[in-house]
Amino acid sequence: MPSVHVHPGHPFPLGAHPEAGGVRFAVASSIADAVDLCLIAEDGSEHRIGLTERTFGIWHGLVPGVTPGQRYGYRVHGPYDPARGLRCNPAKLLVDPHARRITGTVTDLEATLGYRADPMTGRASHTDSLGHVPLSVVTSLGGPDTGAKPETPFEETVIYELHVRGFTRRHPDVPAHQRGTYLGLTHPSVVDHLLRLGVTAVELMPVHSFVDEPPLLRTGRHNYWGYATLGFLAPHKGYASEPGRETAEFRTMVAALHAAGIEVILDVVFNHTGEGGVAGPTLSMRGLDAPAYYVLDRDGSDVDITGCGNTLDPASPTVVRLVTDSMRYFAGELGVDGFRLDLASALGRPHGGPFDPNSPLLTAITTDPVLSRCKLIAEPWDATGDGYRVGGFAPQWTEWNGRFRDGVRDFWRGRVGVRDLAYRLSGSEDLYAFNTRRPWASLNFVTAHDGFTLRDLVSYDDKHNEANGEGNRDGTDDNRSWNCGVEGATADEAVLALRDRQARNLLATLLLSTGTPMLCAGDELWRTQGGNNNPYCLDDETSWLDWTPTSRAEDMLAFARKVIALRAGSPALRQPEFFDGRPSTTGRPDLVWLAPDGDRMTGADWFDEERRTIGMWLDGSTSLSRDREGELVPDDSWLLLMHAGPSPVDVTLPGGEFGEKFVPVLDTGVRRGTPAVEAALPPRTTLTMPPRSLLLFRTPRAA
């Protein structure tokens, strides 16, 4: 390529942007002495162009003649002083943090290392990494229309967490070349499954461009989950059915889901990157300006509060700009409806210090005119004890409620009384009411990608992660599971029936609780991972959904559909305000807790840790739910009875002041949930509840 005259251009926005007959490049590095833009030809050769303009610590220039599709990277000249965290090394070709497309993989780990012998005391490596690292690619904006956003109110939202590859990798109706891709999620059979299930949003596990971490590369394994981001603006290329079309196919996926009324939420990893700790590769941010991106110790090493080797600094303007640019790009240009921020507590710890819900990064997100309209979900913990902040985020955040997961699991395995459970059933007011949040701020779940599936939760006491290649040391030991008497697979019909019932109990509790429910993909299809609670590196049948119909899978699917439909059609079961004992139009309180004798719970009942039975009465006449025109929507009233004890218990329905009849609508003792007898029962009827069972009754409102 002949020499070119580089025009100054402008520093913002960062990245590579086609304009004025060329491409304007801009990359941030406040410590560099010089930055080379490296254009990579099809034959792998390289043409270096020095960026001489530097504004606000951003190196920029408009290069004429460059077109979309051009592969590129950066080489940074500057100080190499590991003791101060400075790791500039022009031998390492760097990915643009703002690249909207990234191609290639790490093919030689040793070539990516910026040091020789020791990362803290060794000299800089002179091995050129070109040909062994991913490359950035110039892209143009635009593509398939992503459709109108459904804008489903949070109180009506039911989230379905899925893995793009694993969800359709084995789907028989999806064409073979589209299985495990963005386009796989657009297939009518796949969309129909989501619609018939009744979910309103999918939460996609990481789809930002990611890499395999060094321990995986050294052992020939691969990152399946994707929690090792390389590029925050680039959709992951491995989920495209056609190489190079990942952005267009991503947009097509969003459009197909929007057309079905389903929102798209992304699980985004802004707390760390795939570069890992200081012993890891130099692929992008470490070589550009490590102190501007990462939290560093006084000796220049990475501070790790994420458990992944490094931590992005949420106090850094460079990080704040990168994260918000990424989110705006996906929310605006690519049509995404919301974000779940992985290990979000780390984003509230400026410089790695104490948690601040009003940290620069969290505040920048919630005050952004685009992002403030998105669904914002925090995973409110990191890898440290100080990072466990369930209930501690600012008002605009919804949170993964780990206390809901743990409390519900503990109740149904018979380990606790009912006091904490009552908070979880009614929206976790103890966690979220103090700072003006609503019940839907509690994102309720009992299973997620991280941990046992629903089937495994009732089939295993212990994790079985041997296939991960880490000696079963990885993954949590705090599963709060119960195998129902036998570890793993069994032909014992009594054990299998108990497992089915326990799974239905857990699923019904999730969907009938006030808050925002989230299901883990495949739980409704009775998916198992063989007791593996951390298959992050298993891109195989362990992690892929099996769509083969079985009687148990069909029964569980029918049950899930039934309960989701009950929730969707019943405003009282998804109220947008906390219960406060307010009288309804019937004169009864909005919420009443009942003992097995049908009378109200007493103080002694609440502190009885051996109590395993509770009744929850919801008066639906004033549910405070509203229709799209803003009018209040009245509902029937509901009685939920839950019994987690190992023996049957007699339960008496409440008296006539709660209604003239109680119509059974759900019974977890039945495979598909429809009660064997659906005739209405009069007040004060006494029933015998089987061990570990849940019943739901409807009391029709007066005409």
N, C-alpha and C positions, 0 to 999 in steps of 0.2 A: 504494500500500500504506500503510495507516495506521501511525502510530508504534507500536512494540512495546516491551515491557519485556524487555530482554535479561538473562537469568539468568547468573550467573558461570560455571557449568559447571566442567569440569576441563581442565587443559592437555593431558593425555595420554589416548589417543593423538592425534597430530596428524591434521589433515585435517577432513573434514566427515562427521559420524556421526549418523544419525537416532536420536533417543532422547527419551523423555519428552514426546511430543507436538510435537516440533520437531526441530531439527538443532543439534548442538553443533559449532561451528567452532573450530579452533585452528591458528595459524600462527606460525612462529618468526621473530622479528626483534629482535635485541638492540639495534639502533641507532635504531629508530623512536621518534618522539615520539607518534605516534598511528597507528592502523590502522583503515581503513574496510572493512567487509564490504560488497560491492556485489552486490545481487541484481538479475539482469537478466531483464526480462520478455520475453514472446514478441515484443512489438513493438520490442524493442531498448532500451526505456527502462530506467532504472537507479534503484534505491532504495538509498541508503547508510545503513548502520547502524554506528555507532562501537563498536568492541570496547574496552571500558574496563578489563577485567581483564587483568593482566599478571603472569605467574608464570614464573620461570626464563627470562625473555626470550621467553616465548610469550604471544601475545595470543589470548584465548579468550572464548567466550560461547555460551550456549544460546539460540537464537532460536526462539520458539514459532511454530507455524503453517507453518513451512517443511517441504516434503515432498521425497522423492526425485524427481529430474528437474529440480530447480531449478538454473538456471545461475547462476554466481557468479564473482567475482574479488575481488582486494584492491587498495586504494590505500594507499600508505604515505607518511605525512608524517614528515619528518625531515631531517637534514643532506644537502645536495648539495654535496660537496667532493671532486671527482675526484682531487685530489692525495693524498687520504687513502683513496681507494677508496670513498667514500661517495656513493651515487647514488640516494638517495630522491627520488622524483618522483611526486607524487599525480596527475599528468596521465596516468600510464601504468597501465592496468588489468593486474593481474598474475595469472597462473595460480598456483593453489595447488600447491606442490611435492608435496603428499600427495594430490592429487586422484586418485580412482579412475576417473574418466572425464573426457575432454577433448574438446570439440567445436570445430569451426571451424578456420580457418587464418589466417595472416598475409595480409591483402589489400592493405595499403599499408605498405611497408617504412619509408618516411619517418615515418609516424605512430608507429611503434614506437620510434624513436630517442629516447633520453632526453636528448639534448644538442642544441644548436644550433651548427652550423658545425664545431666541433672537439670531440672527446670528452674531451680533457684540459684544454683551456683555455676552451672555450665555455660559455655559460650553459645552464641547464636549459631544455629544450623545453617549451612550454606546450600543444603540440598534443595533444588528447585522443585516446588510442588506442582507446577504446571503438568497437566496430564494425569494427575492423581487426585484431583479435587473437583467438586462441583463448580459450575460456572453460572454466572448471571446471564440473563437473556433480555434484550430490549423488547418491550411489548407496547402495543397501542391500546388505548382504552376502547371500550365498546364491545359489542357482541350480542348474543341473543338476549332479548328482553327478559327480565327476571320476574315480571308480573307484579300485580298489586299485592302489597303486604296484607296478610289477613288481620293483623292487629287484634288478636284475640285477647280479651281482658284476662288479667292474671288469675282472677278467681274462677275462670272457666277453663283454664289451661291444664292439660294433662301432657306431661313430657315423656318422651320415649328416647332413652339413650341408646345409640347404636354406633357400630363401627362400620365405616363405608365399605371396606373390603369384606369383612367377615359376615355382614348381613346378607349379601347376595351371592357370595362365593359358591354356594352349593344350591342355589335356587334353580329348580328344574325348568321354570318358564323363561328365565332370562337367557338371551342368547349367550353362547359360551364366551365370546369376546367382550361382552359387557358385564360379566359376572365380577363382582368385587370392585366395581367402578362407580363414578358419579352417575353415569348413564344407567347403571344397574338399578339405582334407586328411582329412576323415572319409569320403569316398566309397569304397565297397568296392573299386573298381578301383585307387584310390591306395593304400589300406591293403594290398591284395593285392600290389601291386608291391613295397612295402617288406618284406612278409613273405617273398615268394618270393626277393627279393634276399638276405635273411638278416640285415639290420641289426637291432640291438636298441635303438637310441635315435636320435631325430632331434634335431639341434641347430638350432634356429630362429634365423636371423639376426634382428636387433633387432625386437621386437614391442612395446616400450614406445612410448608416444606420441612422435612425433618431428616435426620441422619442416624446412622448406627453409632452407638457409643463405643469407645475403645475396647471395653471388656467384651462386647459382642463381636467386634471385628476380629479380635485376637482369637476368638474361639469359633469363628465361622457361623455365628448366630446373627439374627437380625432384629431390629426394633419393629415390633408389630403394632403396638399401641400408638406410638408417635409422639411421646412426651419428651422429645429431644429436638427442639426447633432449631432450624438453620435460618430460615427466611420467614418473616412475619407477614409479608405481603404476597407471598407466592403460594398458590394452592399446590398441594403435594402431587408431584407428577405421577407417582405410582398408582393413583386412583383414576387415571385417564385411560379410556379404552384405546385411544389413538395418541401416540407420543406427540407432545407439543401442543395438544388441544385441551390441556387441563383446565384453563380458565374458561374457555367456551363451554366445556362440558359441565363445569361447576355451575355456570349461569343457567344452563339448560336444566340441571337438577333442581335448582332453586325455583325456576319457573314452573316445573311440573308439580312440585310440592305446593307452591302458592296457588296454582290452579285448583288444587284439591282442598284448599283452605288450611293447609298445614304450614306452620311456621318453621323456620330453620334457625337453630341456635348452634353456635360453634363453641366447642371446648377449646379454649386458647391458653397457651402456655407462655406467659410473659414473666414468669418468676426466674427462669434459668434458660440456658441454651445448650445445644448439643456439643459445645466445645468442652464442657466438663471443667474439672479443676485444672490447675496450672500444668499438670503433667499431660493434659490432653492436647488435642490438635489445635493449630492456629488456622482457622478456616474463614473468619470474618471479624467479629468485634474485638477479639483479643489482639489481633494484629493492627487493627485500625486505631484503637484508643481504649485499652483495657480500663484505665481509671474512670473514663466517662461512661462506661457501660456497666461494669461490675463493682460489687462491694468488695473491697480489698482490705486485708490486714495491714498493719504497719510494716510488715516485712515483704509486702507485695504479693502475698498469696491470696487465693480466693477465700472469701468467707462463705461458708456453706450452711445456709439455714433451710435449704430445700431438699437436702439429701441426694442431690444430683451433681455435686461438685462445684457449682458456682451459683451466684445470686445476682440478678440484675438489680441495679440500684434505683429504687423508685423516687429518689430525691434528685436524680440527675436529669437536667433538661433534655439531654440527648435521648435518654430512655423514655421520658414522658412524650417527647415528640414522636419517637418510633412507634410506641404502643398506640397512641391516639391516631397517628397516620394509618396504621394497620387496621384499626377498628373502623375508622371512617371509610376506608377503601372497601372493606368487606360489607359494611352496612349500606353504603351508598352505591358504589359501582357494581357490587356483586349481589346486592339485594338481601343480605342477611338480616334477620329479625332480632337477634340477641346474642349474648355471649355468656358463657360460663367460664370464669377465670380460675384456672387451676392454681392451687396453693395461694389463694388471694391474700392471705395474711402477710406473705412476704412482700406484697405490693404496698402494704401499709406500714412497712418498717424502714423508714429512711436511713440510709447508710447501714442497714442491718440492725438498727437500734430497736427501742420499744415500739410496740404497735400504736399507730395513730390512725384512726378511721378517717381523718381529714388530711392524710398524707398528700404530697403534691400530685402523685399519679392518680390516686383514687379520686381526688377532687377534680382533676383535669377531666376525667372520664364523666363524672356525674354532672359537670357544668358545661360540657360540650353540647352545642345546640343539636347535633345529630345523634350523638351517643346517648344523651339523656332521654331520648325517646325509645331507646332499645330496651329489651328485657336484659337486665343486668343481674347475674347470678354469681355469687362468691362461694368458692370453697374455703370456708373460714378457718383454715389451719395451715401450718407448714410443718417442717420436720422437727420442730422444737416445741417444748412445753409452753413457752411464752407465746407461741403462735396460735394456740388453740383459742379461737375467738368467736365461737358460735354465739350469735346474738349481739356481737360487738361492732358490727358494721353500721355505716351511716344509713339514713332513712331510705335512700333510693335503691338499696341493695336487697335482693332476695338471697337467701343463704341455703346451701346444703345443710340440713339440720341433722348433724351426726347424733344428737341426743335423741331425736325421734327414732332413728335406726336402732340405736343401742337399747332404748327403752322398750320398744315394741318387740325386739328379738328376746330381750330378757323376760318380758311378761309371758310370751307364748311358750318359752321353754321352762316356765314355772319357777323362775329365780327371784322374782320381786313381787311386791304388792301392787296396789292400783294407784297410789298417790301420783307418781310421776306420769303414769300412763294417761291420767285424766288431762294433764297439761298438754300432752302430745295430741290427744284426740281432738282437743278443742282449739288448736291453732298455736300452741306454745306461747301463750300470752306472757308467761314469765320471762321469755327471752326477747320478745319483739314489741311489746306494747309500750315500753318506756320511752321510745324515741319516735313516736307518731307512726310507726309502721303498722301495716295491716296483717291479718292472719296469713295471707298468701306470701308474705315474706319468708315463711317457713316452707322451704322446699323439702317435702317429706319423701323419704325413700327407705326401703329395707334392704335393697340390693343395688349394686352399681357395677361398673366394669372392674373396679378395684375390690376384690373379695369374692366370696362364693356367689354362684347363681342361686336363684330361689330353690331349685331342686337340690343343689348341693348343700344349701343351708340346713335342710331337714334330713340330709343323708350322711353328713360327716361331722365328727367332733373336731377333727384335726385337718390341717392343710396337707396336701400331697403334691408338692411342687418339684418332685425329682426331675421331671422332664425339662425343667428350666436350666439344668446344668449347674446349679449353685448349691447342691447338697441339701436341698430343702430348707435352706437358711433364709431365703427371701420370702416376702409376703408376711402379713401380720399373723401373730399367734392369738390375737384377741378377736376371735370369730363370733363368739356368743351364739354358737350354733348347737344343734342337738340332732344326733343321728337316728333318733327314735328307736334305739336299742341295738342296731347293727351298723357297723362302719362300712359305708359304701354299698355296692351292689348286693342285692339279695333277692331271693325268690319267695320270701316269707310274705304271704298276702296280708297278714295282719299288720306287719311293719309298713308295707307299701301303702295300705289304706290310711294308716296314721300319718305317714309322710304327706300324702295327698291332702289330708284334712288340715294339717299344720300349714302347708303352703297356701291353702285357701284362706285360712285364718289370717296369715300375714298379708296376703294380697288384699283381702277385704278390709283389714284395718287400715292399710295404706290409702285405699281409695275412698273410704268412708270418713276419714279424718279431715278436719278443717285444715286448709293449707293448700299448697300446690304439690300434687303427687308426681313422682317420677318413677317410671318403670324401666327396668333394664331389659334390653332387647333379648328376646328368646325365652324369657321367664314364662311367658304365656304359651310357649311351645314346649315347655318342660325340658329346657336345654340343660345339659350337664357339661362340666369341664373336668369330670373325674376327680373332684376334690381339689383341683388346682385353684388357689385363690389369687394368683398373680401371673397369669400366662402372657406377660408383656412381650415375650420374645418368641411366642409360638404361633407362627403363621401357618396353622394346619387345622385338622379337624377338631382339635381341642378348643379352638377359639371360634371357628366358623359355625354359623347356625345350620342345624340339620332340619330341613323342611320336610323330611319323610313323615307322612302322617302315621300316628299311632293312636290307639284309643285314649291313652292317658294324656297325650298332647292335645287331642281334640277336645277332651273334657276340660282341660285347664284353659284352653283358648275360649271355649264357650263360657266358662265361669268369668274370665277376665272381661269379656265383652259385656256380659250381663251387669257386672258391678260398675264398669265405666259408664254404661248407658244409664244406670240408676243415678249415678252422680250427675251426669250431664242433664238429666231431666228433672232434677230436684234441687232447686236453689238453696233449700235449707241445709243440704249436705255440702255446700261449697260457699259458705257465707263470707262476704267481703269485710265484715266487721267482727271485732271480738265480742264474745258473749259477756254481758255485764249484769245479768239478773233482771234486766228491764222487763216490765210486764208487756205481753203481747196484746193483740186485739182480743184475745180470748180471756185475758186477765191472768194467764199463767206466765211464769218466768220463761225467758227464752231458752234456758238450759237448766235441767234438773238431773242430779246424780242419784241413782237408785241402788239400794241394797237388794240382795236376793229376795227379801220378803216383800218387795214392792214399795217400801217406804223410803224416804229420803235418807241418804248417807249421813251418819253422825260423825263428830270429830274423832271418836274412837275408831270408827270404821276406817277412816283415812290413814290412821297410824298403825293399823293392823297389818304387819308385813307378811302374815300368812294368808291374807285375803287374796283369792284368785278369781273373784267374780265381781262384775260391775255392770250397772245399767246406765245408759245415757239417753236422756229424753231431750229431743230438739223440737221446740215449738216453731212450726214453719209459717204460722199465720203472719208473722212480721219478720221475714228472713233478712231484710235489708239488701237483698239482691235486686238488681235493676235490669230492665231490658235495654235495648239499644236506644230507645227514646228517653231513657232516664226514669221510667216509671217503676215503682216498687212492684216486685213479683211475689205474690203470696204462694204458699206451698202447703202441702200436707205436712203433718207432724210425723216424727220418726222416733222409734224406740230401738236402740242398739243394745243387745245383751251379749256379754263376752265372758267366757268361763275357761280359764287356763289350767284348772285343777286336773289331777289324774283320775278323779272319781266323779261319778254323776252328781249333780246338785239340783235340788228343787228350787225353782225360781217362780215367783208370783208376779204377774203383770200388775202395773199400778192401778189405782182406783179410777172411778168414773170421771173425776175432775180432769183427767188427762185425755178423755175421749170415750166415745161410746163403743168403739170396736178397734181391735188390733188385727191388721191383715198381714199374715206372714208373706214376706217377699224374698228373703234370702236365708239359706241354711247351709253352712259350710260342711255339714255332715252329709250332704248330697253332692255327687260328683260335679254336677253342673250348676249347683246352687239353688235350683228351684225347689221350694219346699214340697214334700210329699203331700201335705194337706195345706191347701191355700184358703180354706174357709176362715172367715173372720172369727176372732175369739173375743169374748166379753171381758170387761175389766175384772181383775182379781182372779183370773184363771191361773192355776198352778201348773207349771210344766216341769218336766225333768230334762235338764240339759245334759247331754252326754259329755264325757271328758273332752276337754280341749275343743270347744265348739263356739260358734258365733251365730246369732240369730238377729235378723232385722225385720221390724214390723213397721207398717205404714198405718197412720191414723188419718183417714180422709178428713179434710176440712169441711166445715158446714157449708151447705149449698147457699 
